[in-house]
């Protein structure tokens, strides 16, 4: 079965006839469905077909990437310096604006476990600094030596 360059059906043709028609039109004969009975071939510009197919795949992967947002992690500490803290807030704000979720966490070491309230204060301050672009999805929780908070972007 041969389909013409404008989408019209030309009927069932032999392979040689189909190639001759395609060469006469200055186009290629492309097998669209080899498993069908009869096999379906289309007369078209194959390079243009490949280009458009690649373009569609790229667009589909772009849309998939947009829907598949990531969870970015920011490691803080109870005694974090002001400038380090501000840098992490600035970077987190950028990711929140892109639509990613943020997980700020503190891993307590040694004697830091004696004062978990210091870590809680840092995480709450982190959330407070980002409250204009985010909402708190999970409040501050402690799981063993790790304390964390999850922030999601505002709609």
DSSP file (Angstrom, degrees, kcal/mol; ACC not computed):
  #  RESIDUE AA STRUCTURE BP1 BP2  ACC     N-H-->O    O-->H-N    N-H-->O    O-->H-N    TCO  KAPPA ALPHA  PHI   PSI    X-CA   Y-CA   Z-CA
    1    1 A X              0   0    0      0, 0.0    40,-2.6     0, 0.0     2,-0.4   0.000 360.0 360.0 360.0 126.6    0.0    0.0    0.0
    2    2 A X  E     -Ab  11  41A   0      9,-2.5     8,-2.9    38,-0.2     9,-0.7  -0.926 360.0-159.8-115.0 133.5    1.5    3.3   -1.1
    3    3 A X  E     -Ab   9  42A   0     38,-2.4    40,-2.5    -2,-0.4     6,-0.2  -0.947  22.2-128.0-111.5 131.6    0.5    6.7    0.3
    4    4 A X    >   -     0   0    0      4,-3.7     3,-1.5    -2,-0.5    -1,-0.0  -0.069  29.1 -96.0 -73.6 174.8    1.4    9.8   -1.8
    5    5 A X  T 3  S+     0   0    0      1,-0.3    40,-0.1     2,-0.1    -1,-0.1   0.745 124.6  49.1 -65.8 -23.6    3.3   12.9   -0.7
    6    6 A X  T 3  S-     0   0    0      2,-0.1    -1,-0.3    38,-0.0    38,-0.1   0.316 124.9 -98.1 -98.3   8.2    0.0   14.8    0.0
    7    7 A X  S <  S+     0   0    0     -3,-1.5     2,-0.2     1,-0.3    -2,-0.1   0.434  78.8 137.8  93.8   0.0   -1.5   11.9    2.0
    8    8 A X        -     0   0    0     -5,-0.1    -4,-3.7     1,-0.1     2,-0.4  -0.547  57.5-115.6 -80.8 146.9   -3.6   10.5   -0.8
    9    9 A X  E     -A    3   0A   0     -6,-0.2    -6,-0.2    -2,-0.2     3,-0.1  -0.679  25.3-173.9 -83.1 128.8   -3.7    6.7   -1.2
   10   10 A X  E     -     0   0A   0     -8,-2.9    -7,-0.2    -2,-0.4    -1,-0.1   0.438  40.5-123.1-101.5  -2.6   -2.2    5.5   -4.4
   11   11 A X  E     -A    2   0A   0     -9,-0.7    -9,-2.5     2,-0.1     2,-0.5  -0.353  50.1 -29.3  92.7-173.9   -3.2    1.8   -3.9
   12   12 A X        +     0   0    0    -11,-0.2     2,-0.3    -2,-0.1    28,-0.0  -0.713  68.9 171.3 -85.0 123.3   -1.2   -1.4   -3.7
   13   13 A X        -     0   0    0     -2,-0.5     2,-0.1     1,-0.0    -2,-0.1  -0.865  35.3-103.2-127.6 159.5    2.0   -1.1   -5.9
   14   14 A X     >  -     0   0    0     -2,-0.3     4,-2.4     1,-0.1     5,-0.2  -0.411  37.9-109.2 -76.2 162.8    5.0   -3.3   -6.3
   15   15 A X  H  > S+     0   0    0      1,-0.2     4,-2.4     2,-0.2     5,-0.2   0.901 118.8  50.5 -61.0 -42.9    8.2   -2.2   -4.7
   16   16 A X  H  > S+     0   0    0      2,-0.2     4,-2.2     1,-0.2    -1,-0.2   0.916 111.3  47.9 -63.8 -43.7    9.9   -1.2   -8.0
   17   17 A X  H  > S+     0   0    0      2,-0.2     4,-2.4     1,-0.2    -2,-0.2   0.920 111.8  50.1 -63.0 -43.4    6.8    0.9   -9.0
   18   18 A X  H  X S+     0   0    0     -4,-2.4     4,-2.2     1,-0.2    -2,-0.2   0.901 111.1  48.6 -63.1 -41.8    6.7    2.7   -5.6
   19   19 A X  H  X S+     0   0    0     -4,-2.4     4,-2.7     2,-0.2    -1,-0.2   0.898 110.7  51.5 -64.4 -39.9   10.5    3.5   -5.8
   20   20 A X  H  X S+     0   0    0     -4,-2.2     4,-2.4     2,-0.2    -2,-0.2   0.915 110.4  48.1 -63.0 -43.9   10.1    4.8   -9.4
   21   21 A X  H  X S+     0   0    0     -4,-2.4     4,-1.8     2,-0.2    -1,-0.2   0.914 112.8  48.8 -62.5 -43.4    7.2    7.1   -8.3
   22   22 A X  H  X>S+     0   0    0     -4,-2.2     5,-2.6     2,-0.2     4,-0.7   0.915 112.2  47.8 -63.9 -43.9    9.2    8.3   -5.3
   23   23 A X  H ><5S+     0   0    0     -4,-2.7     3,-0.7     1,-0.2    -1,-0.2   0.896 109.6  53.4 -63.8 -39.8   12.3    9.0   -7.5
   24   24 A X  H 3<5S+     0   0    0     -4,-2.4    -1,-0.2     1,-0.3    -2,-0.2   0.867 110.7  46.8 -62.8 -36.6   10.2   10.8  -10.0
   25   25 A X  H 3<5S-     0   0    0     -4,-1.8    -1,-0.3    -5,-0.2    -2,-0.2   0.578 113.8-120.1 -81.0  -9.3    8.8   13.1   -7.3
   26   26 A X  T <<5S+     0   0    0     -3,-0.7    -3,-0.2    -4,-0.7     2,-0.2   0.752  77.4 108.1  76.8  24.1   12.3   13.7   -5.9
   27   27 A X      < -     0   0    0     -5,-2.6     2,-0.3    -6,-0.2    -1,-0.3  -0.574  68.4 -99.8-122.5-175.5   11.3   12.2   -2.5
   28   28 A X  E     -C   44   0A   0     16,-2.8    16,-2.6    -2,-0.2     2,-0.7  -0.757  21.4-126.2-109.0 154.5   12.0    9.0   -0.5
   29   29 A X  E     -C   43   0A   0     -2,-0.3     2,-0.5    14,-0.2    14,-0.2  -0.909  32.3-169.4 -99.5 115.7   10.0    5.9    0.0
   30   30 A X  E     -C   42   0A   0     12,-3.1    12,-3.2    -2,-0.7     2,-0.7  -0.920  21.3-132.5-114.5 127.4    9.6    5.3    3.7
   31   31 A X  E     +C   41   0A   0     -2,-0.5    10,-0.3    10,-0.2     3,-0.2  -0.672  28.3 174.8 -77.2 114.1    8.2    2.1    5.2
   32   32 A X  E    S+     0   0A   0      8,-2.2     2,-0.4    -2,-0.7     9,-0.2   0.878  72.1  13.4 -89.4 -43.3    5.6    3.2    7.8
   33   33 A X  E     +C   40   0A   0      7,-1.9     7,-2.1     1,-0.1    -1,-0.3  -0.836  59.1 170.7-140.4  98.1    4.1   -0.1    8.9
   34   34 A X  S    S+     0   0    0     -2,-0.4     5,-0.1    -3,-0.2    -1,-0.1   0.706  78.5  58.2 -80.0 -21.1    6.0   -3.2    7.9
   35   35 A X  S    S+     0   0    0      3,-0.1    -1,-0.2     5,-0.1     4,-0.1   0.713  86.8  93.6 -82.9 -20.9    3.9   -5.6   10.1
   36   36 A X  S    S-     0   0    0     -3,-0.2     2,-0.5     4,-0.1    -3,-0.0  -0.286  85.7-100.7 -71.6 157.4    0.6   -4.6    8.5
   37   37 A X  S    S+     0   0    0      1,-0.2     2,-0.1     2,-0.1    -2,-0.1  -0.970 116.2  25.3-119.2 113.7   -0.9   -6.6    5.6
   38   38 A X  S    S-     0   0    0     -2,-0.5    -1,-0.2    -5,-0.1    -2,-0.1   0.638 109.0-117.4 -76.3 160.0   -0.3   -5.1    3.1
   39   39 A X        -     0   0    0     -2,-0.1     2,-0.5    -5,-0.1    -5,-0.2  -0.332  26.5-132.0 -62.9 143.2    2.8   -3.2    4.3
   40   40 A X  E     + C   0  33A   0     -7,-2.1    -8,-2.2   -38,-0.1    -7,-1.9  -0.876  27.3 176.9-106.1 126.1    2.3    0.6    4.3
   41   41 A X  E     -bC   2  31A   0    -40,-2.6   -38,-2.4    -2,-0.5     2,-0.4  -0.955  12.0-154.4-126.0 146.8    4.9    2.9    2.7
   42   42 A X  E     -bC   3  30A   0    -12,-3.2   -12,-3.1    -2,-0.4     2,-0.7  -0.951  15.4-131.8-124.5 141.0    4.7    6.6    2.3
   43   43 A X  E     + C   0  29A   0    -40,-2.5     2,-0.3    -2,-0.4   -14,-0.2  -0.816  55.5 124.6 -90.2 116.9    6.4    8.9   -0.2
   44   44 A X  E    S- C   0  28A   0    -16,-2.6   -16,-2.8    -2,-0.7     2,-0.8  -0.954  70.3 -80.1-159.9 172.6    8.0   11.8    1.7
   45   45 A X     >  -     0   0    0     -2,-0.3     4,-2.0   -18,-0.2     5,-0.1  -0.795  40.3-161.0 -84.2 109.3   11.2   13.7    2.5
   46   46 A X  H  > S+     0   0    0     -2,-0.8     4,-2.6     1,-0.2     5,-0.2   0.863  85.5  54.0 -66.0 -37.9   12.9   11.4    5.0
   47   47 A X  H  > S+     0   0    0      1,-0.2     4,-2.3     2,-0.2    -1,-0.2   0.907 110.0  47.6 -63.8 -40.8   15.3   14.0    6.5
   48   48 A X  H  > S+     0   0    0      2,-0.2     4,-2.4     1,-0.2    -1,-0.2   0.897 111.3  52.0 -64.6 -40.2   12.3   16.3    7.2
   49   49 A X  H  X S+     0   0    0     -4,-2.0     4,-2.1     2,-0.2    -2,-0.2   0.920 111.1  46.7 -60.8 -46.3   10.5   13.4    8.8
   50   50 A X  H  X S+     0   0    0     -4,-2.6     4,-2.4     2,-0.2    -2,-0.2   0.905 111.7  51.6 -63.4 -42.0   13.4   12.5   11.0
   51   51 A X  H  X S+     0   0    0     -4,-2.3     4,-2.2     1,-0.2    -2,-0.2   0.928 111.9  45.3 -61.2 -47.1   13.8   16.2   12.0
   52   52 A X  H  X S+     0   0    0     -4,-2.4     4,-2.2     2,-0.2    -1,-0.2   0.871 112.3  51.8 -66.8 -36.6   10.2   16.6   13.0
   53   53 A X  H  X S+     0   0    0     -4,-2.1     4,-2.1     2,-0.2    -1,-0.2   0.914 111.1  47.4 -64.6 -42.9   10.2   13.3   14.9
   54   54 A X  H  X S+     0   0    0     -4,-2.4     4,-2.3     1,-0.2    -2,-0.2   0.889 110.6  52.7 -64.3 -39.7   13.3   14.4   16.9
   55   55 A X  H  X S+     0   0    0     -4,-2.2     4,-2.1     2,-0.2    -2,-0.2   0.896 109.1  49.0 -63.6 -41.8   11.7   17.8   17.6
   56   56 A X  H  X S+     0   0    0     -4,-2.2     4,-2.4     2,-0.2    -1,-0.2   0.902 110.9  50.2 -64.7 -42.1    8.5   16.0   19.0
   57   57 A X  H  X S+     0   0    0     -4,-2.1     4,-2.4     2,-0.2    -2,-0.2   0.905 110.3  50.1 -63.0 -41.2   10.7   13.8   21.2
   58   58 A X  H  X S+     0   0    0     -4,-2.3     4,-1.9     1,-0.2    -1,-0.2   0.908 111.4  48.5 -63.3 -42.5   12.6   16.8   22.5
   59   59 A X  H  X S+     0   0    0     -4,-2.1     4,-2.1     2,-0.2    -2,-0.2   0.897 111.3  50.3 -64.4 -41.4    9.3   18.6   23.3
   60   60 A X  H  X S+     0   0    0     -4,-2.4     4,-2.1     1,-0.2    -2,-0.2   0.907 111.0  48.0 -64.7 -42.2    7.9   15.5   25.0
   61   61 A X  H  X S+     0   0    0     -4,-2.4     4,-2.2     1,-0.2    -1,-0.2   0.849 109.6  54.3 -68.2 -32.1   11.0   15.1   27.2
   62   62 A X  H  X S+     0   0    0     -4,-1.9     4,-1.8     2,-0.2    -2,-0.2   0.922 109.5  46.6 -65.6 -44.1   10.9   18.8   28.1
   63   63 A X  H  X S+     0   0    0     -4,-2.1     4,-1.7     1,-0.2    -2,-0.2   0.883 111.5  52.1 -64.4 -38.4    7.3   18.5   29.3
   64   64 A X  H  X S+     0   0    0     -4,-2.1     4,-1.4     1,-0.2    -1,-0.2   0.897 108.3  51.0 -64.9 -39.5    8.2   15.4   31.3
   65   65 A X  H  < S+     0   0    0     -4,-2.2    -1,-0.2     1,-0.2    -2,-0.2   0.875 107.5  53.8 -65.1 -37.0   11.1   17.2   32.9
   66   66 A X  H  < S+     0   0    0     -4,-1.8    -1,-0.2     1,-0.2    -2,-0.2   0.875 112.1  43.5 -65.9 -36.7    8.8   20.1   33.9
   67   67 A X  H  < S+     0   0    0     -4,-1.7     2,-1.1     1,-0.2    -1,-0.2   0.720 103.6  69.5 -81.0 -19.9    6.3   17.8   35.6
   68   68 A X  S  < S+     0   0    0     -4,-1.4    -1,-0.2    -5,-0.2     2,-0.1  -0.624  72.5 179.1-100.6  75.7    9.1   15.8   37.3
   69   69 A X        -     0   0    0     -2,-1.1     2,-0.2    -3,-0.1    31,-0.1  -0.388  18.6-128.6 -78.3 156.4   10.4   18.3   39.8
   70   70 A X        -     0   0    0     -2,-0.1    31,-2.2    31,-0.0     2,-0.7  -0.539   8.5-121.1-104.0 166.5   13.1   17.4   42.2
   71   71 A X  E     -d  101   0B   0     -2,-0.2     2,-0.3    29,-0.2    31,-0.2  -0.931  31.3-157.4-106.3 107.3   13.7   17.6   46.0
   72   72 A X  E     -d  102   0B   0     29,-2.9    31,-3.0    -2,-0.7     2,-0.4  -0.670   6.7-144.9 -87.7 139.6   16.8   19.7   46.6
   73   73 A X  E     -d  103   0B   0     -2,-0.3     2,-0.5    29,-0.2    31,-0.2  -0.874  12.6-169.0-111.2 138.0   18.6   19.3   49.9
   74   74 A X  E     -d  104   0B   0     29,-2.9    31,-2.6    -2,-0.4     2,-0.6  -0.981  12.7-149.6-125.4 118.5   20.3   22.0   51.9
   75   75 A X  E     +d  105   0B   0     -2,-0.5     2,-0.2    29,-0.2    31,-0.2  -0.773  22.5 174.0 -92.1 122.7   22.6   20.9   54.8
   76   76 A X  E     -d  106   0B   0     29,-3.1    31,-0.6    -2,-0.6     2,-0.3  -0.611  16.9-145.1-114.1 176.3   22.7   23.4   57.6
   77   77 A X    >   -     0   0    0     -2,-0.2     3,-1.5    29,-0.2    31,-0.1  -0.970  27.4-112.3-141.2 158.6   24.3   23.2   61.0
   78   78 A X  T 3  S+     0   0    0     -2,-0.3    -1,-0.1     1,-0.3    30,-0.0   0.820 118.7  41.4 -60.7 -30.1   23.4   24.5   64.5
   79   79 A X  T 3  S+     0   0    0     -3,-0.0    -1,-0.3     2,-0.0     2,-0.0  -0.146  83.5 158.0-108.5  38.2   26.3   26.9   64.4
   80   80 A X    <   -     0   0    0     -3,-1.5     2,-0.1     1,-0.1    -4,-0.0  -0.344  43.2-114.5 -67.9 141.6   26.1   28.0   60.8
   81   81 A X     >  -     0   0    0      1,-0.1     4,-2.4    -2,-0.0     5,-0.2  -0.392  22.2-116.5 -73.9 152.9   27.7   31.3   59.9
   82   82 A X  H  > S+     0   0    0      1,-0.2     4,-2.6     2,-0.2     5,-0.2   0.904 113.6  47.9 -56.7 -46.6   25.5   34.2   58.7
   83   83 A X  H  > S+     0   0    0      2,-0.2     4,-2.1     1,-0.2    -1,-0.2   0.891 111.7  49.3 -68.0 -39.4   27.0   34.4   55.2
   84   84 A X  H  > S+     0   0    0      2,-0.2     4,-2.2     1,-0.2    -1,-0.2   0.917 112.3  49.7 -62.7 -42.1   26.7   30.7   54.7
   85   85 A X  H  X S+     0   0    0     -4,-2.4     4,-2.3     1,-0.2    -2,-0.2   0.930 110.4  49.0 -62.2 -46.3   23.1   30.8   55.8
   86   86 A X  H  X S+     0   0    0     -4,-2.6     4,-2.4     1,-0.2    -1,-0.2   0.865 109.6  52.7 -63.8 -36.1   22.3   33.7   53.5
   87   87 A X  H  X S+     0   0    0     -4,-2.1     4,-2.4     2,-0.2    -1,-0.2   0.924 110.2  47.2 -64.7 -44.6   23.9   31.9   50.5
   88   88 A X  H  X S+     0   0    0     -4,-2.2     4,-2.5     1,-0.2    -2,-0.2   0.889 112.2  50.5 -64.9 -38.5   21.9   28.8   51.1
   89   89 A X  H  X S+     0   0    0     -4,-2.3     4,-2.3     2,-0.2    -2,-0.2   0.921 110.8  49.2 -63.6 -43.7   18.7   30.9   51.4
   90   90 A X  H  X S+     0   0    0     -4,-2.4     4,-1.6     2,-0.2    -2,-0.2   0.922 114.2  44.6 -63.2 -45.2   19.5   32.7   48.2
   91   91 A X  H  X S+     0   0    0     -4,-2.4     4,-1.9     1,-0.2    -1,-0.2   0.900 112.9  51.3 -66.1 -40.8   20.1   29.4   46.3
   92   92 A X  H  X S+     0   0    0     -4,-2.5     4,-2.5     1,-0.2    -2,-0.2   0.881 106.0  55.6 -64.0 -37.9   17.0   27.7   47.8
   93   93 A X  H  X S+     0   0    0     -4,-2.3     4,-2.1     1,-0.2    -1,-0.2   0.901 106.0  51.6 -61.9 -41.2   14.9   30.7   46.7
   94   94 A X  H  X S+     0   0    0     -4,-1.6     4,-1.3     1,-0.2    -1,-0.2   0.929 111.5  46.4 -61.1 -45.6   16.1   30.2   43.1
   95   95 A X  H  X>S+     0   0    0     -4,-1.9     5,-2.3     1,-0.2     4,-0.6   0.881 110.2  53.2 -66.9 -37.6   15.1   26.5   43.2
   96   96 A X  H ><5S+     0   0    0     -4,-2.5     3,-0.9     1,-0.2    -1,-0.2   0.891 106.5  53.0 -63.3 -38.2   11.7   27.3   44.8
   97   97 A X  H 3<5S+     0   0    0     -4,-2.1    -1,-0.2     1,-0.3    -2,-0.2   0.800 105.4  54.7 -67.2 -27.7   11.0   29.8   42.0
   98   98 A X  H 3<5S-     0   0    0     -4,-1.3    -1,-0.3    -5,-0.1    -2,-0.2   0.613 125.5-104.5 -78.9 -11.7   11.8   27.0   39.5
   99   99 A X  T <<5S+     0   0    0     -3,-0.9    -3,-0.2    -4,-0.6    54,-0.2   0.512  74.4 136.2 104.0   5.6    9.2   24.8   41.2
  100  100 A X      < -     0   0    0     -5,-2.3    -1,-0.3   -31,-0.1     2,-0.2  -0.486  52.9-119.7 -83.0 156.0   11.4   22.4   43.1
  101  101 A X  E     -d   71   0B   0    -31,-2.2   -29,-2.9    -2,-0.1     2,-0.4  -0.642  25.0-141.6 -89.2 155.4   10.8   21.3   46.7
  102  102 A X  E     -dE  72 151B   0     49,-2.9    49,-3.2    -2,-0.2     2,-0.5  -0.954  11.9-166.1-121.6 136.8   13.5   22.1   49.3
  103  103 A X  E     -dE  73 150B   0    -31,-3.0   -29,-2.9    -2,-0.4     2,-0.5  -0.955   7.9-168.2-121.7 110.4   14.6   19.9   52.2
  104  104 A X  E     +dE  74 149B   0     45,-2.1    45,-2.2    -2,-0.5     2,-0.3  -0.847  17.5 174.4 -94.9 130.3   16.7   21.7   54.8
  105  105 A X  E     -dE  75 148B   0    -31,-2.6   -29,-3.1    -2,-0.5     2,-0.4  -0.972  25.6-154.1-141.1 155.6   18.3   19.4   57.3
  106  106 A X  E     -dE  76 147B   0     41,-2.9    41,-2.5    -2,-0.3     2,-0.7  -0.994   8.0-156.0-126.2 129.8   20.7   19.4   60.2
  107  107 A X  E     - E   0 146B   0    -31,-0.6     2,-0.2    -2,-0.4    39,-0.2  -0.929  19.9-141.8-106.4 114.1   22.8   16.4   61.1
  108  108 A X        -     0   0    0     37,-3.2     2,-0.4    -2,-0.7     8,-0.0  -0.533  15.5-161.6 -78.6 139.2   23.8   16.6   64.8
  109  109 A X    >   -     0   0    0     -2,-0.2     3,-2.5     0, 0.0     4,-0.2  -0.959  46.9 -44.9-122.5 139.2   27.3   15.5   65.8
  110  110 A X  G >  S+     0   0    0     -2,-0.4     3,-1.3     1,-0.3     4,-0.1  -0.132 128.5   6.8  50.9-121.7   28.6   14.6   69.2
  111  111 A X  G >  S+     0   0    0      1,-0.3     3,-1.7     2,-0.2     4,-0.3   0.550 110.3  85.4 -74.3  -7.5   27.5   17.0   71.9
  112  112 A X  G X  S+     0   0    0     -3,-2.5     3,-1.6     1,-0.3    -1,-0.3   0.777  76.8  71.0 -62.9 -23.8   25.3   19.0   69.5
  113  113 A X  G X  S+     0   0    0     -3,-1.3     3,-0.5     1,-0.3    -1,-0.3   0.715  85.0  68.1 -65.0 -19.4   22.6   16.4   70.4
  114  114 A X  G <  S+     0   0    0     -3,-1.7    -1,-0.3     1,-0.3     2,-0.2   0.713 107.0  38.4 -72.6 -19.5   22.4   18.0   73.9
  115  115 A X  G X>  +     0   0    0     -3,-1.6     3,-1.1    -4,-0.3     4,-0.7  -0.563  60.3 154.8-132.0  70.2   20.9   21.1   72.3
  116  116 A X  H <>  +     0   0    0     -3,-0.5     4,-2.2     1,-0.2     5,-0.2   0.720  68.6  74.4 -68.7 -18.2   18.4   20.2   69.5
  117  117 A X  H 3> S+     0   0    0      1,-0.2     4,-2.1     2,-0.2    -1,-0.2   0.815  89.8  58.3 -65.1 -27.7   16.6   23.5   70.1
  118  118 A X  H <> S+     0   0    0     -3,-1.1     4,-1.8     2,-0.2    -1,-0.2   0.908 107.7  46.0 -65.6 -41.4   19.5   25.3   68.4
  119  119 A X  H  X S+     0   0    0     -4,-0.7     4,-2.4     2,-0.2    -2,-0.2   0.896 110.3  53.2 -66.4 -40.9   19.0   23.2   65.2
  120  120 A X  H  X S+     0   0    0     -4,-2.2     4,-2.6     1,-0.2     5,-0.2   0.906 107.6  51.9 -60.8 -42.0   15.2   23.8   65.4
  121  121 A X  H  X S+     0   0    0     -4,-2.1     4,-2.3     1,-0.2    -1,-0.2   0.909 109.4  49.5 -61.2 -42.6   15.8   27.6   65.5
  122  122 A X  H  X S+     0   0    0     -4,-1.8     4,-2.2     2,-0.2    -2,-0.2   0.926 112.9  46.3 -63.2 -45.1   18.1   27.5   62.5
  123  123 A X  H  X S+     0   0    0     -4,-2.4     4,-2.3     2,-0.2    -2,-0.2   0.889 112.8  49.5 -66.2 -39.2   15.5   25.5   60.5
  124  124 A X  H  X S+     0   0    0     -4,-2.6     4,-2.4     2,-0.2    -1,-0.2   0.885 111.4  49.3 -66.9 -37.2   12.6   27.7   61.5
  125  125 A X  H  X S+     0   0    0     -4,-2.3     4,-2.4    -5,-0.2    -2,-0.2   0.885 109.0  53.6 -66.4 -37.9   14.7   30.8   60.5
  126  126 A X  H  X S+     0   0    0     -4,-2.2     4,-1.1     2,-0.2    -2,-0.2   0.924 111.8  44.3 -60.4 -46.5   15.4   29.1   57.2
  127  127 A X  H  < S+     0   0    0     -4,-2.3     4,-0.3     1,-0.2    -2,-0.2   0.884 111.8  53.4 -65.7 -39.3   11.7   28.6   56.6
  128  128 A X  H >< S+     0   0    0     -4,-2.4     3,-1.0     1,-0.2     4,-0.2   0.890 106.5  51.9 -64.1 -40.1   10.9   32.1   57.7
  129  129 A X  H 3< S+     0   0    0     -4,-2.4     3,-0.3     1,-0.2    -1,-0.2   0.801 116.5  40.9 -65.4 -28.5   13.5   33.6   55.2
  130  130 A X  T >X S+     0   0    0     -4,-1.1     3,-1.4    -3,-0.2     4,-1.2   0.305  81.9 106.2-101.6   8.3   11.8   31.6   52.4
  131  131 A X  T <4 S+     0   0    0     -3,-1.0    -1,-0.2    -4,-0.3    -2,-0.1   0.702  71.2  63.1 -67.8 -17.9    8.2   32.2   53.4
  132  132 A X  T 34 S+     0   0    0     -3,-0.3    -1,-0.3    -4,-0.2    -2,-0.1   0.757 118.6  25.4 -76.2 -22.2    7.5   34.7   50.6
  133  133 A X  T <4 S+     0   0    0     -3,-1.4    21,-1.9    20,-0.0     2,-0.3   0.401 124.2  44.5-117.2  -0.3    8.2   32.0   47.9
  134  134 A X  E  <  -F  153   0B   0     -4,-1.2     2,-0.3    19,-0.3    19,-0.2  -0.930  58.0-144.3-142.6 164.2    7.4   28.8   49.8
  135  135 A X  E     -F  152   0B   0     17,-3.0    17,-2.7    -2,-0.3     2,-0.7  -0.925  36.7-105.3-122.4 153.9    5.0   27.1   52.1
  136  136 A X  E     +F  151   0B   0     -2,-0.3    15,-0.2    15,-0.2     3,-0.2  -0.695  35.9 175.9 -82.2 117.0    5.9   24.6   54.8
  137  137 A X  E    S+     0   0B   0     13,-2.3     2,-0.4    -2,-0.7    14,-0.2   0.867  75.0  21.3 -87.1 -41.7    5.0   21.1   53.6
  138  138 A X  E    S-F  150   0B   0     12,-1.9    12,-1.5     3,-0.0    -1,-0.3  -0.992  83.7-131.2-129.5 124.5    6.5   19.2   56.6
  139  139 A X  E     -     0   0B   0     -2,-0.4     2,-0.2     1,-0.2     9,-0.1  -0.102  51.7 -64.0 -63.5 170.1    7.1   20.9   59.9
  140  140 A X  E     +     0   0B   0      9,-0.1     2,-0.3     7,-0.1     9,-0.2  -0.403  65.4 178.2 -61.4 123.4   10.4   20.5   61.7
  141  141 A X  E     -F  148   0B   0      7,-2.5     7,-2.5    -2,-0.2     2,-0.5  -0.937  21.9-142.8-127.8 150.8   10.9   16.8   62.6
  142  142 A X  E     -F  147   0B   0     -2,-0.3     2,-0.4     5,-0.2     5,-0.3  -0.964  14.9-179.9-116.0 131.7   13.7   15.0   64.2
  143  143 A X  E >   -F  146   0B   0      3,-3.8     3,-1.7    -2,-0.5     2,-0.5  -0.846  64.8 -60.6-129.7  92.6   14.6   11.5   63.1
  144  144 A X  T 3  S-     0   0    0     -2,-0.4   -36,-0.0     1,-0.3     0, 0.0  -0.568 121.8 -11.1  69.6-121.3   17.6   10.2   65.2
  145  145 A X  T 3  S+     0   0    0     -2,-0.5   -37,-3.2    -3,-0.1     2,-0.4   0.440 124.3  83.4 -90.7  -0.6   20.5   12.5   64.7
  146  146 A X  E <   -EF 107 143B   0     -3,-1.7    -3,-3.8   -39,-0.2     2,-0.4  -0.890  53.3-173.1-111.0 134.1   18.8   14.3   61.7
  147  147 A X  E     +EF 106 142B   0    -41,-2.5   -41,-2.9    -2,-0.4     2,-0.3  -0.985  19.3 171.9-120.4 133.4   16.3   17.2   62.0
  148  148 A X  E     -EF 105 141B   0     -7,-2.5    -7,-2.5    -2,-0.4     2,-0.3  -0.934  25.4-161.5-143.3 163.7   14.7   18.4   58.8
  149  149 A X  E     -E  104   0B   0    -45,-2.2   -45,-2.1    -2,-0.3     2,-0.5  -0.989  15.0-146.5-141.1 142.9   12.0   20.6   57.3
  150  150 A X  E     -EF 103 138B   0    -12,-1.5   -13,-2.3    -2,-0.3   -12,-1.9  -0.958  13.3-168.3-117.0 129.2   10.4   20.3   53.8
  151  151 A X  E     -EF 102 136B   0    -49,-3.2   -49,-2.9    -2,-0.5     2,-0.3  -0.930   2.3-162.0-116.6 138.3    9.3   23.4   51.9
  152  152 A X  E     - F   0 135B   0    -17,-2.7   -17,-3.0    -2,-0.4   -51,-0.1  -0.876  29.8-100.5-115.7 150.7    7.2   23.5   48.7
  153  153 A X  E     - F   0 134B   0     -2,-0.3   -19,-0.3   -19,-0.2     2,-0.1  -0.356  38.8-108.2 -68.8 149.4    6.9   26.4   46.3
  154  154 A X              0   0    0    -21,-1.9    -1,-0.1     1,-0.1   -22,-0.0  -0.487 360.0 360.0 -71.7 147.8    3.8   28.6   46.5
  155  155 A X              0   0    0     -2,-0.1    -1,-0.1   -21,-0.0    -2,-0.1   0.482 360.0 360.0 -71.8 360.0    1.4   28.1   43.6
